[in-house]
Amino acid sequence: MGDQATKRRDAFRLANELHHDLVTAPTLHTVVQTLFDHSAVPDLDTVRVAVTRMCLFHAVLTLAKWTELYDRYRDTIPAAVADRAKDLRKEIQRRGIVDFRNNVVGHVWDDERHRALTNAEVEQRIIAFVGGGVADFLAWAGDPSLDDDLRRPVFVIEQVRDAFKSSYGFTDSDLNA
């Protein structure tokens, strides 16, 4: 398989993985919160906050990885979905998700301030890109049961993955190559 064909197959596999990772964040958040509602977990409020952060940070990492996939593989993205892929990258940047990954999720130290961010500063940054709340953000990013907007990340990544499959003749066996 030539270099371009290998690159296309890698992009197909990566888009598939990102799609699955993105669906996992809202699904896990909903399942765990439901379990919490029906159980007596010690220190429940602390654990709820930690699980919410974990799901949010997982979605943030996945969306930031999408920008990297786009940047490295944009020349292989089929034309039918190229504009949607580019628009998603712009939306992720516009929301400050990559900056949040770089300055909060991936590090404890803020290089500009020469210190760790305070809880209030982290919360302010979360509110800046989350909008209505973490559950709403997770639903926007990765809940496939909400089919109200096909420009949402979960659908764009799925469309790109499926376009790789149909445009280049990939099969599910290519996901493990």
Summary of the structure (lengths in Angstrom):
residues: 177
radius of gyration: 17.7
end to end distance: 11.5
largest distance: 56.3
contacts: 512
relative contact order: 0.17
helix: 77%
strand: 1%
